[in-house]
Amino acid sequence: MSSVTMLGYVFLKIFGKSMTNLKTSVLFSAFFFILFIGYFTFHLLYFFCFYFKYVVIEKNTLSIFELKNLKITKVYFDELLGYSKSEVYFGKYTWKSKSIIIYYKSGKVSEITSSFVSNVQLLEKELKNRKVKNFGFESYNTGWFYRKYMFTKK
């Protein structure tokens, strides 16, 4: 028996006798509706926070603000190992977005998707002008919880 079914069974046992009252059944339905809306809203906000990044290109530095970490990563172009182009799939091949994956010499990885960052083409042009190594196209490889990247140091 799943946890949702068990939770429903417990609620029915607790409120079962008073469910004949119309007011109680409306409150019970409203409670589950609010739970569903909260769950749905949480996942939409988490999805937005996970992929949203703000990129600033300055003279010799690249600054990336990541909303999920509430942190600004500021690196010099000399500290970049390289970059690759890729595509991110949302859902089972329902919607895809182009992305640039930036590899740092320190071993960190940052993925910038074109759906959430407007200047991806400018970033790619700037990386080419700075002669940052292009690793080519990287196919989308999923891991257990996060994406697997091909060119990370192991």
SEPA-588877 format. One line per 10 residues: number of its first residue (from 1); their letters; for each residue x, y, z of N, C-alpha, C, O, CB. Coordinates in pm, 1 decimal. Atoms other than C-alpha are relative to their C-alpha. Last residue first. Glycine has a CB too. Layout:
N
NUM	a	X:Y:Z:X:Y:Z:X:Y:Z:X:Y:Z:X:Y:Z | ... .
END
This chain:
154
154	kktfmykryf	40.9:113.3:-84.2:3815.1:1189.2:-1232.3:106.3:-37.5:95.5:88.7:-130.7:173.9:-36.0:-119.0:-82.8 | -116.9:73.9:-46.9:3842.8:1529.3:-1394.8:-46.6:-111.0:93.6:-134.7:-90.9:177.2:101.5:94.6:71.8 | -41.9:-34.1:-135.8:3521.9:1630.2:-1568.7:122.6:-83.5:37.7:142.4:-194.3:-12.1:-115.8:-23.3:101.4 | -137.5:-48.5:-5.5:3499.5:1606.7:-1948.0:42.6:44.2:139.9:131.9:127.9:153.3:17.0:114.4:-95.7 | -102.3:83.9:62.2:3191.8:1388.4:-2001.3:142.5:42.5:33.3:229.2:-43.9:45.9:-18.2:0.8:-148.6 | -72.6:-77.5:98.9:2937.7:1541.6:-1761.8:119.8:-80.4:-48.5:182.6:-151.7:29.8:44.7:135.9:58.1 | -140.9:39.3:6.7:2682.8:1327.9:-1579.9:66.7:79.7:-110.9:13.0:89.6:-221.2:15.4:-153.8:-24.6 | -54.9:34.4:130.5:2352.6:1502.6:-1503.6:146.4:-39.6:13.1:219.1:15.1:96.1:-15.3:117.5:-98.0 | -46.6:-113.4:78.3:2214.7:1495.6:-1154.6:59.1:-51.0:-130.2:81.6:-170.7:-148.2:103.9:83.7:78.8 | 71.8:-120.5:-41.2:2010.3:1256.5:-943.1:36.7:120.5:-84.9:-46.6:208.8:-105.9:27.9:30.1:145.4 .
144	wgtnysefgf	108.4:36.0:-91.5:2096.7:906.3:-1062.4:-81.8:121.2:38.1:-204.7:117.7:31.8:55.3:-66.3:125.1 | -51.1:77.8:-112.5:2293.3:1021.6:-1364.7:-117.6:-37.7:88.4:-233.0:-29.3:46.3:108.0:79.7:80.8 | 58.9:-17.3:-132.0:2164.6:1136.8:-1700.8:69.8:-88.9:101.1:114.8:-199.2:70.0:-150.0:-30.5:-3.1 | -13.5:123.8:-77.0:2381.5:1169.9:-2006.9:-55.9:23.1:139.0:-5.8:107.5:213.2:148.4:-46.8:7.1 | 62.7:-9.6:-131.6:2287.7:1438.4:-2263.0:6.2:-136.0:69.5:-56.0:-231.9:23.8:-147.0:48.8:-12.2 | 136.1:52.9:-8.2:2530.8:1427.3:-2554.0:-49.3:4.2:144.2:29.8:9.8:238.3:-6.1:-144.4:-54.8 | 8.4:100.2:-105.5:2829.8:1658.7:-2558.6:-143.5:-48.4:10.1:-235.3:31.1:30.1:48.9:57.0:135.8 | 136.0:26.9:-48.1:2905.3:1853.2:-2874.5:3.0:-113.7:101.0:67.6:-216.3:79.3:-94.8:-34.7:-117.8 | 97.0:49.5:97.1:3257.1:1985.9:-2918.5:-136.7:-21.4:61.5:-169.8:36.4:165.0:48.7:-128.6:-61.1 | -0.1:145.9:-2.2:3529.5:2012.9:-2654.0:-98.5:-59.9:-99.2:-104.2:-182.0:-113.5:-31.8:-49.2:138.6 .
134	nkvkrnklek	134.2:51.3:25.6:3593.5:2379.7:-2738.2:8.0:-152.5:-7.4:78.2:-207.2:-92.4:-60.1:60.2:-132.3 | 10.8:124.8:76.1:3913.5:2509.6:-2577.9:-145.1:-44.8:-11.0:-218.2:-49.0:87.9:84.2:-110.3:65.6 | 28.2:106.8:-95.7:3898.1:2871.8:-2464.2:-29.3:-125.5:-80.6:-101.4:-120.5:-180.2:-120.3:36.8:95.5 | -70.2:123.9:33.8:4053.8:3093.4:-2730.8:-9.1:-104.6:110.8:88.1:-173.9:140.9:145.5:29.8:-29.8 | -102.5:15.6:-104.2:3933.1:3419.4:-2572.4:80.2:-128.8:-17.6:166.8:-160.8:63.8:-65.0:1.6:138.5 | -95.2:-110.2:14.1:3743.6:3498.5:-2896.5:114.6:-10.1:100.2:226.9:30.0:69.8:-71.3:133.0:16.9 | -79.4:24.2:121.6:3579.8:3152.8:-2888.4:105.4:107.8:-17.8:219.4:77.4:-52.6:-90.8:-5.6:-124.2 | -89.1:112.6:-29.8:3469.9:3203.2:-2526.2:87.5:-34.7:-120.5:204.8:-68.7:-104.7:-81.9:-123.0:42.7 | -107.9:-50.2:-85.5:3332.6:3546.3:-2618.4:98.2:-111.0:37.2:218.8:-87.4:42.9:-57.9:63.2:127.0 | -88.0:-82.4:83.8:3130.7:3403.4:-2908.1:119.1:51.6:80.7:231.8:53.9:31.2:-78.2:118.3:-60.5 .
124	ellqvnsvfs	-75.0:90.7:87.2:2989.1:3131.3:-2683.4:97.5:76.7:-88.5:210.9:33.4:-108.7:-96.0:-82.1:-86.6 | -96.7:72.4:-82.3:2893.0:3386.7:-2417.4:84.2:-93.3:-86.1:205.9:-100.4:-68.6:-71.8:-79.7:110.3 | -106.8:-95.4:-31.7:2728.6:3611.0:-2676.7:107.9:-67.7:83.5:226.8:-43.4:62.7:-56.6:123.0:75.0 | -77.3:-17.1:123.7:2529.1:3312.3:-2806.7:116.3:98.1:21.4:225.6:77.5:-31.5:-91.8:50.2:-114.3 | -81.6:119.6:20.4:2421.8:3224.6:-2450.2:84.4:13.0:-127.1:199.8:-29.8:-128.2:-89.5:-125.4:-8.0 | -119.0:-33.8:79.0:2303.0:3580.7:-2378.0:92.6:-119.8:-20.5:214.3:-106.0:-7.8:76.6:112.3:67.4 | 27.0:-56.7:132.2:1940.9:3519.4:-2273.2:124.4:21.3:-85.5:112.5:32.3:-207.6:-70.9:130.0:15.6 | -101.8:-104.2:15.0:1989.4:3279.1:-1984.8:-10.1:52.4:-142.3:-7.7:-25.1:-237.9:145.1:-54.3:31.3 | -0.6:-83.2:-119.1:1694.7:3064.7:-1867.8:103.4:110.8:-3.5:102.5:197.8:83.6:23.0:-84.3:119.4 | 136.8:-32.4:-42.3:1592.9:2884.6:-2185.3:-3.1:99.0:115.1:-98.0:176.1:128.7:-73.3:-126.0:40.0 .
114	stiesvkgsk	50.0:-116.1:74.6:1944.2:2904.2:-2332.0:-142.4:37.7:39.6:-186.5:149.0:11.0:5.3:-27.9:-149.2 | 101.2:35.7:99.6:2081.5:2674.3:-2065.1:-55.4:125.4:-66.2:-68.4:230.0:-2.6:-114.1:-81.3:64.6 | 84.1:-116.2:27.8:2407.9:2746.3:-1883.0:-95.8:-37.0:-111.6:-52.8:-66.0:-223.2:85.6:125.1:-38.5 | 78.4:15.0:122.7:2581.3:2447.4:-1726.5:-94.0:118.3:-13.8:-169.2:150.2:78.3:-79.5:-133.4:-0.2 | 116.9:-87.1:-0.8:2861.3:2500.9:-1475.7:-70.6:-13.6:-134.2:-8.8:-1.9:-240.0:39.9:148.5:27.8 | 72.2:-5.7:127.0:3124.0:2240.4:-1391.1:-118.4:94.2:17.1:-183.6:94.7:121.6:-47.3:-142.6:-45.8 | 140.8:-36.5:-6.2:3387.6:2236.4:-1117.8:-59.2:8.4:-139.9:12.6:23.5:-238.7:-17.9:133.2:73.4 | 83.9:118.8:2.0:3712.8:2044.3:-1155.2:-149.0:31.4:7.3:-231.5:-58.5:-9.0:37.5:-89.8:113.2 | 13.3:49.8:-136.8:3950.5:2325.3:-1052.1:-86.8:-124.8:8.0:-93.3:-187.8:113.5:-57.9:107.8:88.9 | -120.2:78.4:-29.6:4047.6:2372.9:-1416.7:-4.7:-57.7:141.2:63.4:-156.1:170.3:125.3:86.5:-16.8 .
104	yyiiiskskw	-105.6:-76.6:-65.0:3688.7:2484.7:-1478.2:119.9:-91.2:25.4:104.1:-212.5:38.9:-50.8:63.1:132.8 | -84.1:79.8:-88.6:3453.4:2323.7:-1728.3:111.7:88.5:53.8:179.3:158.3:-21.7:58.2:-124.5:-74.1 | -131.0:-59.3:-22.6:3174.7:2530.8:-1885.1:74.3:-84.7:103.2:23.1:-110.5:212.1:-12.6:148.4:47.4 | -56.3:54.7:-122.2:2873.2:2348.6:-2030.0:141.9:53.0:12.7:224.7:31.0:-75.7:-2.8:-156.7:0.0 | -146.1:-3.3:2.9:2679.0:2548.0:-2286.7:47.4:-48.8:135.7:2.4:-0.1:239.4:55.6:144.7:-32.6 | -75.7:-42.2:-117.4:2312.8:2469.8:-2338.3:148.5:1.7:-29.7:196.3:-60.4:-124.6:-28.9:-91.8:118.5 | -143.8:1.3:23.9:2045.7:2426.3:-2602.5:71.2:51.2:124.7:17.9:134.0:198.6:36.9:86.0:-124.5 | -58.8:-132.0:1.7:1695.1:2353.2:-2477.4:149.8:-14.5:-23.6:212.2:-106.6:29.0:-29.3:76.3:132.0 | -144.1:-4.8:-15.4:1474.1:2052.7:-2519.7:49.2:142.2:-16.3:-14.2:225.0:-81.7:68.4:-92.2:-100.6 | -47.7:-134.3:26.3:1105.3:1992.9:-2460.6:150.0:-0.1:21.0:198.4:-49.6:122.8:-70.6:105.3:91.3 .
94	tykgfyvesk	111.1:-91.2:23.3:909.3:1671.2:-2461.9:48.9:136.8:-44.2:-1.9:194.8:-140.2:-84.7:13.0:125.2 | -12.9:-57.5:133.5:1195.4:1425.8:-2503.7:-116.1:93.0:-36.0:-150.6:108.3:-153.1:9.7:-110.6:-102.3 | -48.0:106.4:89.8:1084.7:1243.1:-2186.8:-5.1:52.2:-142.9:-101.3:26.5:-215.3:-85.9:-131.2:14.8 | 101.1:100.1:30.3:1052.7:1547.9:-1966.7:60.1:-104.1:-91.7:178.0:-95.7:-126.1:-125.1:64.1:-64.0 | 92.8:-12.1:-111.0:1290.2:1838.8:-1989.6:-117.1:-91.7:-30.2:-188.5:-71.9:-128.4:-46.6:148.5:21.6 | 136.7:47.5:22.9:1581.0:1754.3:-2216.2:-80.4:15.3:128.0:-35.7:-24.3:235.6:-0.9:-147.9:-47.8 | 61.7:47.2:-123.4:1901.2:1958.6:-2206.2:-142.6:-38.8:-33.0:-214.7:36.3:-98.8:5.0:108.7:113.2 | 144.3:-22.5:-7.3:2109.0:1997.9:-2520.7:-50.8:-60.3:130.1:-4.6:-165.8:173.6:-74.2:-61.9:-123.6 | 82.9:115.2:-27.0:2485.5:2032.9:-2546.9:-146.7:38.3:-10.7:-180.8:151.5:-44.9:31.1:-57.9:138.2 | 140.7:-29.9:26.9:2771.5:2259.2:-2637.7:-79.7:-126.8:21.4:-29.6:-237.1:-0.3:-20.7:55.6:-144.8 .
84	syglledfyv	62.5:82.9:102.7:3112.0:2213.1:-2478.6:-144.3:44.9:-16.0:-203.2:103.9:74.6:7.9:-152.0:36.4 | 145.6:-0.2:1.3:3347.4:2432.4:-2284.5:-49.8:-94.5:-108.2:21.5:-127.4:-203.0:-55.0:142.6:-22.4 | 62.5:1.9:131.0:3710.5:2441.2:-2183.3:-150.6:5.3:13.2:-204.7:21.7:122.6:42.2:-123.9:-77.9 | -57.3:114.5:70.1:3954.9:2422.7:-1893.8:-53.2:-6.6:-142.8:21.2:-35.7:-236.5:-31.3:-131.0:75.0 | 96.6:89.2:63.8:3868.6:2770.2:-1770.0:73.4:-110.5:-74.7:167.8:-84.7:-149.4:-92.3:78.5:-96.1 | 32.7:108.6:-92.6:4108.6:2935.0:-1523.6:-102.1:-97.9:-58.4:-142.7:-192.6:8.9:-53.1:57.4:130.2 | -114.2:91.8:-5.9:4269.3:3153.5:-1795.1:-30.8:-122.4:86.5:32.1:-226.9:70.3:123.5:72.5:54.5 | 8.2:88.4:116.7:3924.4:3309.9:-1862.1:116.3:-99.4:-3.1:104.1:-206.5:-62.4:-1.5:82.8:-129.4 | -70.0:-57.3:114.4:3934.4:3448.2:-1509.9:-8.4:-99.5:-115.5:-20.8:-219.9:-93.5:149.2:33.7:35.2 | -122.5:65.2:45.1:3670.5:3321.4:-1272.9:61.7:79.6:-114.3:-7.2:146.9:-191.0:-28.1:-145.6:-44.1 .
74	ktiklnklef	-73.6:-92.7:86.1:3393.4:3479.4:-1064.2:133.1:-65.8:-35.0:215.0:-91.8:53.2:21.9:139.9:70.2 | -129.0:59.5:33.8:3137.5:3240.0:-919.9:68.2:93.0:-98.9:18.6:115.4:-209.4:-16.3:-144.9:-59.3 | -59.6:-50.9:123.8:2853.2:3431.1:-755.9:136.2:-65.6:-16.6:221.8:-56.7:71.4:12.5:156.7:1.8 | -143.4:-24.0:1.2:2653.1:3239.2:-496.9:43.7:51.1:-136.6:-9.1:9.9:-239.8:76.7:-127.8:36.5 | -8.8:-140.8:-41.3:2289.4:3200.3:-397.4:146.0:43.4:8.4:189.7:100.8:108.1:-70.4:21.8:136.3 | -101.2:-9.3:-105.2:2343.0:2823.1:-440.2:6.5:139.2:62.4:72.9:158.5:164.2:135.9:-37.1:-55.6 | 16.0:115.6:-89.2:2024.6:2750.9:-639.9:100.0:3.8:115.4:70.5:-47.1:223.6:16.6:-130.4:-78.8 | 107.7:-21.3:-95.6:2024.1:3105.2:-783.5:-13.1:-115.7:97.8:-50.2:-94.2:213.2:-130.6:20.5:-72.8 | 86.6:117.7:-2.1:2362.2:3066.6:-951.1:-102.9:17.6:110.3:-67.9:31.0:227.6:82.3:-130.7:21.0 | 81.3:5.0:-121.3:2535.8:3393.8:-1039.4:-94.9:-118.2:-11.1:-173.6:-127.1:-105.4:-78.7:133.5:21.6 .
64	isltnkeivv	123.5:76.8:13.4:2807.5:3344.9:-1301.3:-69.3:-1.9:135.7:-14.6:-52.5:233.6:28.3:-145.6:-51.4 | 71.9:11.4:-126.4:3089.8:3596.2:-1341.6:-132.4:-70.8:-25.2:-208.6:-32.4:-114.0:-23.2:140.0:64.6 | 134.1:50.3:26.6:3338.1:3558.5:-1628.5:-65.8:-19.9:136.1:-16.4:-97.2:218.2:2.3:-134.3:-85.0 | 68.3:90.0:-91.8:3655.5:3758.6:-1601.9:-139.1:-38.7:-50.5:-201.1:30.6:-131.2:-10.8:64.3:137.1 | -69.8:129.0:-2.8:3915.8:3919.5:-1824.4:-71.8:-102.8:85.8:-18.1:-210.6:111.0:141.3:18.3:50.9 | -123.8:-0.3:77.6:3732.7:4234.6:-1933.4:66.8:-136.9:-5.2:75.3:-197.0:-112.3:96.0:100.5:57.6 | -76.2:-123.6:-18.6:3381.7:4159.8:-1805.3:130.3:-12.4:-77.9:143.0:-100.6:-162.9:27.6:28.2:152.0 | -132.0:8.7:61.6:3124.1:3899.7:-1908.0:66.8:135.9:15.5:16.5:237.3:-32.9:-9.2:-42.5:-151.4 | -56.4:-131.6:29.9:2825.0:3872.6:-1674.0:140.7:-20.9:-54.4:223.4:-86.7:8.6:1.3:92.9:127.1 | -138.4:-0.9:46.9:2611.5:3556.8:-1663.2:40.9:142.3:-33.7:-29.8:213.1:-105.5:17.7:-92.4:-122.9 .
54	ykfyfcffyl	-21.1:-132.0:58.0:2292.5:3516.0:-1457.9:148.0:12.1:-31.9:232.2:-3.4:56.5:-47.6:114.5:96.9 | -133.9:-54.5:-21.9:2184.9:3160.1:-1388.7:6.9:136.3:-67.8:-58.8:160.1:-169.1:111.2:-96.5:-55.1 | -18.0:-142.6:23.9:1844.6:2996.1:-1351.9:141.6:42.3:35.9:190.6:14.9:145.5:-102.0:81.6:80.4 | -57.3:-31.5:130.9:1851.5:2615.7:-1387.8:26.7:148.4:-23.0:96.3:182.2:-118.7:-90.9:-49.5:-106.7 | -107.8:91.0:35.9:1797.5:2490.4:-1032.2:69.1:41.8:-129.6:190.6:25.7:-141.5:-53.6:-141.2:-13.3 | -121.2:-32.0:-75.1:1597.2:2792.2:-916.1:117.8:-86.6:-41.8:231.9:-40.4:-39.2:-25.0:-16.1:148.2 | -48.8:-130.9:42.8:1335.1:2750.2:-1190.4:131.9:33.2:69.5:225.3:80.1:4.4:-104.9:109.0:29.2 | -45.0:13.5:138.3:1293.8:2376.4:-1126.7:59.5:132.0:-49.5:165.0:132.6:-113.0:-116.9:-44.0:-91.1 | -125.2:73.2:-5.4:1272.7:2435.9:-751.1:59.6:-14.5:-139.6:180.1:2.8:-157.9:-21.2:-137.5:63.8 | -101.9:-91.6:-51.6:1007.2:2702.5:-805.4:136.7:-67.7:7.6:238.2:-5.7:-24.0:-40.5:52.3:138.3 .
44	lhftfygifl	-25.4:-102.4:101.4:802.1:2469.9:-1026.6:108.9:96.9:44.6:197.3:131.2:-33.9:-128.3:76.6:-31.1 | -79.0:59.5:107.6:842.9:2181.7:-780.7:26.1:98.3:-113.9:133.1:93.2:-174.5:-70.3:-123.0:-53.8 | -135.5:29.6:-46.3:731.8:2389.1:-482.8:85.8:-54.3:-113.7:199.7:-11.3:-131.5:-3.7:-100.5:115.8 | -73.6:-126.3:-5.1:431.6:2527.2:-671.9:144.2:-22.9:44.1:236.2:37.2:-11.5:-69.4:98.8:94.9 | -22.2:-43.8:137.8:304.9:2176.1:-757.9:84.7:127.7:-3.6:178.3:137.2:-83.0:-134.9:23.4:-71.2 | -94.8:94.0:59.0:343.4:2053.2:-399.7:38.2:42.3:-141.8:155.9:41.1:-178.0:-59.1:-141.5:-1.2 | -129.8:-23.5:-63.7:172.4:2362.0:-260.4:108.2:-88.4:-58.8:219.5:-42.4:-84.3:-9.5:-23.5:149.5 | -51.5:-126.9:53.8:-112.6:2332.4:-512.2:136.2:31.8:60.1:224.5:80.1:-10.8:-98.8:115.7:28.1 | -39.5:20.5:139.1:-158.7:1963.9:-421.6:59.7:126.9:-59.4:163.7:121.6:-125.1:-119.8:-45.6:-83.1 | -120.4:83.4:2.0:-159.7:2031.2:-47.4:51.6:-20.6:-142.2:172.0:-12.7:-166.5:-28.4:-135.4:65.1 .
34	ifffasflvs	-109.5:-87.7:-41.9:-407.8:2317.4:-95.2:130.7:-78.3:4.4:235.0:-25.1:-33.7:-29.8:63.1:138.1 | -26.3:-91.3:111.2:-638.5:2086.2:-290.9:117.0:92.0:33.4:203.0:115.5:-51.5:-125.6:83.0:-33.1 | -76.5:72.9:100.6:-607.1:1819.6:-22.1:30.6:85.9:-122.5:135.8:69.5:-184.2:-75.4:-124.6:-42.3 | -129.5:35.9:-57.7:-715.5:2064.3:250.0:86.7:-73.2:-102.8:203.9:-39.2:-119.1:-19.4:-87.6:125.4 | -84.0:-119.6:8.5:-994.1:2208.0:33.4:140.5:-28.3:53.2:239.1:21.5:-1.2:-63.7:116.1:78.2 | -38.6:-16.8:141.1:-1140.8:1859.7:-10.7:92.6:119.8:-17.2:189.7:113.5:-92.6:-125.1:17.1:-88.8 | -88.2:112.0:33.2:-1142.1:1799.7:366.2:50.6:11.0:-143.7:169.1:-9.9:-169.6:-73.1:-133.6:20.4 | -128.9:-30.7:-62.3:-1289.0:2144.0:430.9:103.4:-108.4:-31.9:220.5:-79.0:-56.1:-16.3:14.5:152.6 | -57.4:-112.2:75.9:-1567.4:2073.9:180.3:136.5:36.0:56.9:230.1:60.7:-19.1:-94.3:123.6:3.3 | -49.2:53.4:127.3:-1630.4:1732.4:337.7:60.3:109.4:-87.1:156.8:84.3:-159.3:-113.0:-69.7:-75.4 .
24	tklntmskgf	-121.0:79.4:-22.7:-1648.7:1885.8:684.5:55.0:-53.6:-131.2:176.4:-52.6:-151.8:-28.8:-115.8:96.2 | -108.2:-93.5:-32.1:-1898.4:2153.9:578.2:131.8:-75.3:19.4:236.3:-28.1:-25.3:-34.5:81.4:127.0 | -47.6:-62.8:123.5:-2124.5:1898.5:411.0:119.1:90.8:25.8:212.0:95.3:-54.8:-112.2:79.5:-65.9 | 19.7:-143.4:-7.9:-2160.5:1688.4:730.0:63.4:64.0:-124.4:179.7:37.6:-154.8:61.4:58.3:132.2 | 136.9:-23.8:45.9:-2178.9:1325.4:636.5:-33.7:147.6:4.9:-124.2:194.1:-64.4:-99.7:-79.3:84.4 | 1.6:-34.8:142.1:-1802.2:1317.4:659.2:-141.6:21.7:-52.1:-159.2:73.3:-162.5:68.3:-108.8:-81.0 | 47.1:-137.2:18.3:-1826.2:1333.1:1041.1:-3.2:41.5:-146.6:-32.0:157.5:-176.2:87.7:95.5:77.7 | 132.5:-18.6:-58.7:-1814.0:957.9:1092.1:-54.5:138.9:-25.8:-175.5:157.1:-39.3:4.4:-26.1:148.7 | 102.9:80.7:64.1:-1526.0:904.7:853.3:-139.4:23.7:52.9:-233.8:31.9:-25.8:33.0:-142.5:14.8 | 112.5:-87.9:34.1:-1307.8:1191.9:978.5:-118.7:-76.0:-59.1:-214.7:-13.0:-103.3:45.7:106.2:-98.1 .
14	iklfvyglmt	15.1:-108.0:-98.2:-1051.0:983.4:1164.4:-126.2:80.1:-26.7:-205.6:104.8:64.1:122.3:92.7:-2.1 | 33.5:59.4:-129.1:-1092.9:660.6:966.6:-23.7:108.7:105.5:-112.6:96.4:189.7:112.1:-95.2:45.8 | 137.2:49.7:7.4:-1106.4:852.2:638.9:-44.1:-63.0:132.2:-159.4:-48.5:172.7:-13.2:-101.7:-113.3 | 91.2:-114.5:-3.9:-794.7:1047.6:732.0:-145.4:-45.0:-5.3:-230.4:11.8:63.3:29.4:95.3:-115.9 | -1.9:-54.1:-136.3:-607.7:726.1:812.5:-96.2:117.2:11.8:-171.1:125.5:109.2:142.4:43.9:39.5 | 72.2:94.4:-85.5:-714.3:566.8:481.4:-7.3:50.5:144.8:-111.5:40.2:209.5:67.9:-138.2:-4.4 | 143.0:-15.4:27.4:-606.7:873.7:286.3:-84.2:-90.2:88.4:-190.5:-50.7:136.3:-29.2:-29.6:-146.0 | 39.3:-128.6:-57.3:-264.5:865.6:452.0:-149.0:24.7:-20.5:-217.3:72.3:70.2:81.8:114.2:-62.5 | 3.6:17.4:-144.5:-232.0:494.1:373.3:-43.3:129.1:69.0:-121.3:125.5:164.3:137.3:-44.7:51.9 | 118.9:79.8:-29.3:-325.0:555.6:10.2:-15.3:-19.3:150.2:-126.0:-12.0:203.4:7.3:-136.3:-70.9 .
4	vssm	115.9:-87.8:24.4:-69.6:835.8:-10.9:-129.8:-74.0:31.3:-221.8:-17.2:90.2:-1.1:50.3:-147.3 | 13.5:-92.6:-113.2:198.3:617.7:154.1:-120.4:92.7:-17.4:-184.2:129.8:81.2:127.9:83.2:15.9 | -84.0:-119.0:8.0:147.8:337.3:-96.0:-28.1:93.0:117.1:-128.8:79.9:186.8:-22.7:73.4:-132.8 | 85.4:-117.1:0.0:0.0:0.0:0.0:90.1:123.6:0.0:183.2:132.0:80.2:-97.2:-0.3:123.0 .
END
